[in-house]
């Protein structure tokens, strides 16, 4: 009897692991689709100002900014990029400014390759092209900034290479 019970427990554990792996794969795939602009998260030409928290399954409000005065600054804190969504014009430059005491590394989605924004690739950080890619190529210290000019229209997701839970979006019209 004890041996049969152990087999049942083993099967249940295997099933739980399989369900967890499939769930993780689906979350990863959903992240890839949204990072490449395939999520369809638009309403009337504007991005929704809510986001599904993958950890809790609940929607969270997110900050949204628009280039009103020619200043395109995304502040990086310990918990977020602010604004979370920034709408700019093609050819505008965005300044990513670290306001946190910890290091932060803004870069194009998806981790770890950073290839979503056209021409970007973490491998280019070690080349003369490093100033042409959407990638800070290093952790920024408090008060340090990274500037990037967005010449490609589209919706560009990005993340913090050192703290993957921090993500944001630049919308280039």
C-alpha positions as CSV (number, residue, x, y, z in Angstrom):
1,X,0.0,0.0,0.0
2,X,2.8,2.5,0.9
3,X,4.6,1.7,-2.3
4,X,1.4,2.5,-4.3
5,X,0.9,5.7,-2.4
6,X,4.4,6.8,-3.2
7,X,3.8,6.1,-7.0
8,X,0.7,8.3,-6.9
9,X,2.6,11.1,-5.1
10,X,5.3,10.8,-7.7
11,X,2.8,11.1,-10.6
12,X,1.1,14.1,-9.0
13,X,4.5,15.8,-8.6
14,X,5.4,15.2,-12.2
15,X,2.0,16.6,-13.4
16,X,2.5,19.7,-11.3
17,X,6.0,20.3,-12.8
18,X,4.6,19.8,-16.3
19,X,1.8,22.3,-15.7
20,X,4.3,24.8,-14.2
21,X,6.6,24.5,-17.2
22,X,3.8,25.0,-19.7
23,X,2.5,28.0,-17.7
24,X,6.0,29.5,-17.7
25,X,6.3,29.0,-21.4
26,X,3.0,30.7,-22.0
27,X,4.0,33.7,-19.9
28,X,7.3,33.9,-21.8
29,X,5.6,33.7,-25.1
30,X,3.1,36.4,-24.1
31,X,6.0,38.6,-23.1
32,X,7.7,38.1,-26.5
33,X,4.5,38.9,-28.3
34,X,4.0,42.1,-26.4
35,X,7.6,43.1,-26.7
36,X,7.4,42.8,-30.5
37,X,4.3,44.9,-30.6
38,X,2.0,42.0,-31.3
39,X,-0.1,42.3,-28.2
40,X,-2.8,44.5,-29.7
41,X,-2.9,46.5,-26.5
42,X,-4.1,49.7,-28.2
43,X,-7.4,51.4,-28.0
44,X,-8.2,54.2,-30.4
45,X,-4.5,54.6,-31.4
46,X,-3.4,55.0,-27.8
47,X,-1.8,52.4,-25.6
48,X,-3.9,51.3,-22.7
49,X,-2.7,52.8,-19.4
50,X,-3.1,49.5,-17.6
51,X,-0.9,46.5,-17.6
52,X,-1.5,42.9,-16.5
53,X,0.8,42.0,-13.6
54,X,2.1,38.5,-14.5
55,X,2.7,37.7,-10.9
56,X,-0.8,38.5,-9.5
57,X,-2.9,38.4,-12.7
58,X,-4.4,41.8,-11.8
59,X,-4.3,44.9,-13.9
60,X,-2.1,47.7,-12.6
61,X,-2.3,51.4,-13.6
62,X,0.8,52.6,-15.4
63,X,2.1,56.0,-16.0
64,X,1.9,57.4,-19.5
65,X,3.8,60.4,-20.9
66,X,3.7,62.3,-24.1
67,X,6.3,64.6,-25.5
68,X,4.6,67.9,-24.7
69,X,7.6,70.2,-24.1
70,X,10.4,68.6,-26.1
71,X,11.7,66.9,-22.9
72,X,11.8,63.1,-23.1
73,X,13.0,61.9,-19.8
74,X,12.4,58.5,-18.3
75,X,13.3,58.3,-14.7
76,X,14.5,55.0,-13.3
77,X,13.8,54.2,-9.7
78,X,14.1,51.0,-7.6
79,X,10.6,50.0,-8.6
80,X,9.8,51.4,-12.1
81,X,10.5,53.4,-15.2
82,X,8.5,56.6,-15.1
83,X,6.7,57.2,-17.2
84,X,6.0,53.6,-18.0
85,X,4.8,54.5,-21.5
86,X,6.3,57.4,-23.4
87,X,4.9,58.6,-26.7
88,X,7.4,60.6,-28.9
89,X,7.9,61.6,-32.5
90,X,10.3,59.8,-34.9
91,X,13.8,61.3,-34.5
92,X,13.2,62.3,-30.8
93,X,15.8,61.5,-28.2
94,X,14.9,59.9,-24.9
95,X,17.1,60.4,-21.8
96,X,17.0,57.5,-19.3
97,X,18.0,58.9,-15.9
98,X,18.9,56.7,-13.0
99,X,17.3,58.2,-9.8
100,X,18.0,55.1,-7.7
101,X,21.1,54.3,-5.6
102,X,21.4,50.9,-7.4
103,X,22.7,50.3,-10.9
104,X,20.2,50.1,-13.8
105,X,20.8,49.1,-17.4
106,X,18.0,50.2,-19.8
107,X,18.0,48.1,-23.0
108,X,15.6,47.0,-25.8
109,X,13.5,44.0,-25.1
110,X,13.9,40.9,-25.0
111,X,16.3,39.8,-22.4
112,X,19.0,38.8,-22.7
113,X,19.7,39.6,-26.4
114,X,18.2,43.1,-26.6
115,X,17.2,42.7,-30.3
116,X,13.6,44.0,-30.6
117,X,14.6,47.5,-31.6
118,X,16.0,47.3,-35.2
119,X,19.7,47.0,-35.3
120,X,20.1,46.5,-31.6
121,X,21.9,43.5,-30.1
122,X,23.8,43.2,-26.8
123,X,26.7,41.7,-28.8
124,X,27.2,45.1,-30.3
125,X,28.0,46.6,-26.9
126,X,31.6,45.4,-27.5
127,X,31.9,47.1,-30.9
128,X,32.1,50.6,-32.5
129,X,28.3,50.3,-33.1
130,X,27.5,50.5,-29.3
131,X,26.4,54.2,-29.7
132,X,23.9,53.2,-32.4
133,X,21.8,50.7,-30.4
134,X,19.0,50.9,-27.9
135,X,21.2,49.6,-25.1
136,X,23.1,51.4,-22.3
137,X,25.6,48.5,-22.5
138,X,26.3,48.9,-18.8
139,X,24.7,49.6,-15.4
140,X,24.1,53.3,-14.9
141,X,25.0,54.7,-11.4
142,X,22.8,57.1,-9.6
143,X,22.5,60.4,-11.5
144,X,24.0,58.8,-14.7
145,X,22.0,58.9,-17.9
146,X,21.8,57.0,-21.2
147,X,20.4,58.8,-24.3
148,X,19.0,57.2,-27.4
149,X,17.4,58.7,-30.5
150,X,14.5,56.7,-31.9
151,X,14.5,56.8,-35.7
152,X,12.2,53.9,-36.2
153,X,8.4,54.3,-35.9
154,X,6.7,51.6,-33.8
155,X,6.0,50.5,-30.2
156,X,9.3,49.5,-28.6
157,X,9.4,47.6,-25.3
158,X,12.4,47.8,-23.1
159,X,13.6,46.4,-19.8
160,X,16.3,46.8,-17.1
161,X,18.9,44.2,-17.9
162,X,19.9,44.1,-14.2
163,X,16.4,44.0,-12.8
164,X,14.1,42.2,-15.2
165,X,10.9,43.2,-13.4
166,X,11.4,46.7,-14.6
167,X,9.9,47.3,-18.1
168,X,8.6,50.1,-20.2
169,X,7.4,51.2,-23.6
170,X,8.4,53.9,-26.0
171,X,5.8,54.6,-28.7
172,X,7.3,56.4,-31.7
173,X,4.9,58.1,-34.1
